[in-house]
Amino acid sequence: MASFNPAILEASGAYLGTEEWPGARHNPVVLGFFAASGNGHVQDDETPWCAAFVGAVLAELALPNTGKLNARSYLDWGLPVPASEARPGDVVILWRGQLNGWQGHVGFLVGFDGDGVILRGGNQGNSVSDARYPVSRVLGYRRAVQQAGNGRQSLRHGARGQAVCELQQMLVDLRYPLGHVDGLFGDRTREAVLAFQADNELAVDGVVGRETWETMDSAEPRLERDVDAQDLRERGSRTIRDADRGQALTTTGIVGLGGLGVIIERTEEAAALFTQGSGLLDRAQAAVMAYWPILLVGGAGLLLWRYFDQIKAARVEDARSGRNVSR
């Protein structure tokens, strides 16, 4: 089984000495840790960032992370390792505050020192550093492992990197839409994975492990469903129903003005005014003053009608591709 521990130590060591900036300014490297770990909404370096640092280092190596800022979230990550088998590069989770509380600290194991453990972590003295903690505070040791076949790693929500790009491209090729191929295992990628797993009678857990990878390697592109708006209407699609209602209301408004023919007729009359008069400004003002209610309401109605048509077309495409068959 491949070991990522040496690479983890090397990658994390490159950030030793990275510090929070005092005052109102924020270190962009620390902000980068938040972004890389899936927490880009954090825009300051005062928010505790030990889990962000661990997540960013793992993401840099295209390894999955929890995507959370709670240090204890790593108790459910990777492979559990007994203390006797812990090695440099393993992830170590400590309790903080209370043993059974929610607070904690997380970092990478550098080594042991008597009854202490040396961790390389972020937010240790407001910087990335190697620091000693009592072994008695350790909640668990976890290890990044390669669980998938063909030299691929297991991927889950929050993972980043080239391996995620490969996964996304395979899903797109198999007709599971997910937006852009951006190397970020986000919500849309997870939805595509869940759909693929359901279609292929796999465990529907959103985790791309050996079985999912191998099934994707041999899978045929998903067939587009033969469906149109009328099919969806008969099945009770809420989207089609609401769009139909919107178009009906729009039609009622147009009929209230005398119908579409009247709007066209008045539009032609307005256009004729542009060929009369002494100047372009005068002609424009005359057209607007004469027919502005009809032009305004009628034009808005036509735009709304087209908008509802686009909604229905998008819904049909969703149903054909299988991206969403329920709404």
C-alpha positions in Angstrom: 0.0 0.0 0.0 1.4 3.4 -1.0 2.4 5.7 1.8 1.8 9.4 1.4 3.5 10.3 4.8 6.9 11.4 3.4 5.1 13.7 0.9 2.9 15.1 3.6 5.9 15.9 5.8 7.7 17.6 2.9 4.7 19.6 1.8 3.8 20.7 5.3 7.4 21.6 6.0 7.5 24.1 3.2 5.1 26.3 5.2 7.1 26.4 8.5 7.3 29.9 9.8 4.1 31.1 8.1 2.5 33.5 10.6 -0.6 35.5 11.2 -0.2 39.1 10.5 -0.9 41.5 13.3 -3.5 44.3 13.0 -6.1 44.6 10.4 -4.1 43.0 7.6 -4.3 39.2 6.9 -1.6 36.9 5.6 -2.8 35.7 2.1 -1.0 32.4 2.6 -3.2 31.7 5.6 -6.3 32.8 3.7 -5.1 30.3 1.0 -5.2 27.5 3.6 -8.9 28.3 4.2 -9.6 28.4 0.4 -7.7 25.2 -0.4 -9.4 23.3 2.4 -12.9 24.2 1.1 -13.5 27.1 3.5 -12.9 30.1 1.2 -15.6 32.1 2.9 -13.2 32.8 5.8 -11.4 36.0 5.0 -9.3 36.6 8.1 -6.3 35.0 9.7 -7.7 35.2 13.3 -10.2 32.4 12.8 -8.5 29.1 14.2 -6.8 27.5 11.2 -5.2 24.3 12.3 -7.7 22.2 10.4 -7.5 24.5 7.4 -3.7 24.0 7.3 -4.1 20.2 7.4 -6.8 20.3 4.7 -4.7 22.6 2.5 -1.6 20.3 2.7 -3.7 17.3 1.9 -5.5 19.1 -1.0 -2.1 20.1 -2.4 -1.2 16.4 -2.7 -4.7 15.7 -4.2 -5.7 13.8 -1.1 -9.1 14.2 0.4 -9.8 16.3 3.5 -12.8 16.7 5.6 -13.5 20.2 4.3 -14.3 21.4 7.8 -12.6 23.7 10.3 -13.4 21.5 13.3 -10.2 19.6 14.2 -12.2 16.6 15.5 -13.7 16.1 12.1 -10.4 14.3 11.3 -11.3 11.5 13.7 -13.5 10.1 10.9 -10.9 10.7 8.1 -8.5 8.2 6.6 -7.4 5.0 8.2 -7.2 4.7 12.0 -3.7 3.8 13.3 -2.8 2.5 16.8 -0.4 4.6 18.8 2.2 1.9 18.6 2.1 2.0 14.8 1.9 5.8 14.3 4.5 7.2 11.9 5.7 10.7 10.9 3.2 12.2 8.5 0.1 10.7 10.2 -2.6 13.1 11.2 -2.9 13.5 15.0 -6.1 14.8 16.7 -5.9 16.3 20.2 -8.6 17.3 22.5 -8.8 20.9 23.8 -10.9 22.3 26.6 -12.6 19.1 27.6 -11.9 15.5 26.7 -15.6 15.0 25.6 -16.1 18.5 24.3 -16.1 19.7 20.7 -12.8 21.7 20.7 -9.6 20.2 19.4 -6.4 20.6 17.6 -5.0 18.8 14.6 -1.6 18.5 12.9 0.9 16.1 11.3 3.0 13.8 13.4 6.7 14.6 13.4 7.7 12.2 16.2 7.5 11.3 19.9 9.5 12.8 22.7 9.0 10.8 25.9 5.4 11.4 27.0 5.0 14.1 24.4 4.1 14.1 20.7 5.7 16.6 18.3 3.2 18.0 15.8 3.7 20.1 12.7 0.6 22.2 12.5 -0.9 25.5 11.7 -2.1 28.1 14.3 0.5 26.8 16.8 1.7 30.0 18.4 -0.1 31.8 15.6 2.2 30.2 13.0 3.1 26.9 11.2 5.5 25.3 13.6 6.7 22.0 15.2 5.3 22.0 18.7 5.2 19.5 21.6 2.0 18.3 23.2 1.2 15.7 25.9 0.5 12.3 24.5 -2.4 12.2 27.0 -4.3 14.7 24.9 -4.2 12.6 21.8 -7.7 11.4 20.6 -6.5 9.5 17.6 -4.0 8.9 14.8 -5.2 8.7 11.2 -3.3 7.9 8.0 -3.9 8.9 4.4 -4.1 5.7 2.4 -4.6 4.7 -1.2 -7.8 2.8 -1.2 -8.8 2.7 -4.8 -7.4 0.5 -7.6 -5.2 1.2 -10.7 -3.0 3.6 -8.7 -5.9 5.9 -7.9 -6.8 7.3 -4.5 -10.1 7.3 -2.9 -11.9 10.6 -3.3 -14.8 12.2 -1.5 -16.4 15.6 -1.0 -13.8 18.3 -0.3 -10.9 16.6 -2.3 -9.0 18.8 -4.7 -6.4 18.3 -7.4 -5.6 16.4 -10.6 -7.3 13.2 -9.5 -10.5 15.1 -9.0 -10.1 16.6 -12.5 -9.8 13.0 -13.9 -12.9 11.9 -12.0 -14.9 14.9 -13.2 -13.9 14.4 -16.9 -14.9 10.8 -16.7 -18.3 11.7 -15.2 -18.9 14.3 -18.0 -17.9 11.7 -20.6 -20.4 9.3 -19.1 -23.1 12.1 -19.3 -23.3 13.0 -15.7 -23.3 16.8 -15.8 -21.5 18.6 -13.0 -20.5 22.0 -14.4 -16.9 22.9 -14.9 -14.0 20.5 -14.6 -12.2 22.4 -11.9 -10.5 19.9 -9.7 -12.8 20.6 -6.8 -15.0 17.8 -5.4 -17.9 20.0 -4.5 -21.6 19.5 -4.2 -22.3 19.1 -8.0 -19.5 16.6 -8.4 -20.9 14.6 -5.4 -24.4 14.7 -6.9 -23.0 13.3 -10.2 -21.1 10.5 -8.3 -24.3 9.6 -6.3 -26.3 9.4 -9.6 -23.6 7.2 -11.2 -23.5 4.9 -8.2 -27.3 4.6 -8.1 -27.5 3.9 -11.8 -24.8 1.2 -11.5 -26.2 -0.5 -8.3 -23.1 0.5 -6.2 -23.1 1.7 -2.6 -24.6 5.2 -2.9 -22.2 7.0 -0.5 -20.6 9.7 -2.7 -17.1 8.2 -2.0 -15.1 7.2 -5.1 -13.2 4.1 -4.1 -12.0 1.0 -5.9 -15.4 -0.3 -6.9 -16.6 3.0 -8.2 -13.4 3.7 -10.2 -13.5 0.2 -11.7 -17.1 0.5 -12.7 -16.5 3.9 -14.3 -13.6 2.4 -16.3 -16.0 0.0 -18.0 -19.3 1.9 -18.0 -21.0 3.1 -21.1 -22.3 6.7 -21.4 -25.7 7.1 -19.8 -28.5 6.9 -22.4 -30.4 10.1 -22.9 -34.1 9.6 -22.0 -36.7 10.0 -24.7 -38.8 12.7 -23.0 -40.4 16.0 -23.9 -42.3 18.7 -22.1 -45.6 16.9 -22.5 -44.2 13.7 -20.9 -43.1 15.8 -17.9 -46.4 17.6 -17.8 -48.3 14.3 -17.6 -45.9 13.1 -14.9 -46.7 16.1 -12.8 -43.5 18.1 -13.1 -43.7 21.1 -10.9 -41.3 23.1 -13.1 -43.3 22.5 -16.2 -46.6 23.2 -14.4 -45.3 26.5 -13.0 -43.9 27.6 -16.4 -47.2 26.8 -18.0 -49.0 28.9 -15.4 -46.6 31.7 -16.0 -47.2 31.6 -19.8 -51.0 31.5 -19.2 -50.8 34.6 -17.0 -48.7 36.3 -19.6 -51.2 35.4 -22.3 -54.0 36.8 -20.2 -52.1 40.1 -20.0 -51.5 40.2 -23.7 -55.1 39.4 -24.5 -56.1 42.2 -22.1 -54.3 44.6 -24.5 -56.2 43.2 -27.5 -54.0 40.3 -28.3 -50.7 39.7 -29.9 -51.9 41.0 -33.2 -52.8 44.4 -31.7 -49.3 44.6 -30.2 -47.7 43.9 -33.6 -50.0 46.3 -35.3 -49.2 49.1 -32.8 -45.5 48.3 -33.1 -45.7 48.7 -36.8 -47.5 52.0 -36.4 -44.9 53.1 -34.0 -42.2 52.2 -36.5 -44.0 54.2 -39.2 -43.8 57.3 -37.0 -40.0 57.0 -37.2 -40.3 57.7 -40.9 -42.3 60.9 -40.3 -41.5 64.2 -38.6 -38.6 66.5 -38.8 -36.1 64.7 -36.7 -35.1 61.4 -35.1 -35.7 62.7 -31.6 -39.2 64.0 -32.5 -40.1 60.7 -34.2 -38.9 58.6 -31.2 -40.8 60.8 -28.8 -44.0 60.6 -30.8 -43.8 56.8 -31.0 -43.2 56.4 -27.3 -45.9 58.9 -26.3 -48.4 57.3 -28.5 -47.9 53.6 -27.7 -45.7 53.3 -24.7 -48.2 51.3 -22.5 -48.8 48.7 -25.2 -45.1 48.6 -26.2 -44.0 48.3 -22.6 -46.4 45.7 -21.4 -46.4 43.8 -24.6 -42.7 43.7 -24.9 -42.4 42.5 -21.2 -45.0 39.9 -21.9 -43.1 38.5 -24.9 -39.9 38.4 -22.9 -41.6 36.6 -20.1 -43.1 34.1 -22.5 -39.6 33.4 -23.9 -38.2 33.1 -20.3 -40.8 30.4 -19.4 -40.0 28.6 -22.7 -36.3 28.5 -21.7 -37.2 27.1 -18.2 -39.2 24.3 -19.8 -36.4 23.6 -22.3 -33.8 23.4 -19.5 -36.1 21.1 -17.5 -36.5 18.7 -20.5 -32.7 18.7 -20.9 -32.3 17.8 -17.2 -34.7 14.9 -17.6 -33.1 13.7 -20.8 -29.6 13.7 -19.3 -30.8 12.2 -16.0 -29.4 15.0 -14.0 -32.7 15.6 -12.3 -35.8 13.5 -13.0 -37.8 14.5 -9.9 -38.9 18.1 -10.4 
